[in-house]
Amino acid sequence: MDYIEEVKLASETLDEHKAEDIKVVDVSAHSPFVSYYVIATCSNTRALGAMADILDEAFEKAGFQVSAKEGEPDSGWMIVMAGEVLVHLFLDVNRREIDLENLLKEFNSKHRKLA
């Protein structure tokens, strides 16, 4: 099933509300839980919490059920999940430290070698 509408809604909502460095990653070949990660950076803890709330409301308003909203703004990392889309919201320092995009690249590289 294609979850492009959830991805589009998440990306447009993040962009509209000034999230930075928005990336969409297809993880469908490797994840039994979701098909896409949407990764974005928020400028501060207040923006991080607000962005999670805004995404939650946008998904619900569009008719997509939010199945998870986890984390606290002070942690520097929050997630919002709707359908097959998992949105990772980071503060810049946390995003650089966790480096999720690089972890996914390394995983994909190793997985291809094993196949």
VENFEN-V697022 format. One record per helix or strand of 3 or more residues. SS is the DSSP state (2 for helix, 1 for strand). FROM is the first residue (numbers start at 0). TO is the last residue. Records with the same first field share a line. If there is no record, write none. Layout:
# VENFEN-V697022
SS: FROM-TO + FROM-TO
This chain:
# VENFEN-V697022
2: 3-15 + 44-60 + 72-74 + 91-97 + 99-113
1: 19-25 + 35-41 + 65-69 + 76-81 + 84-90
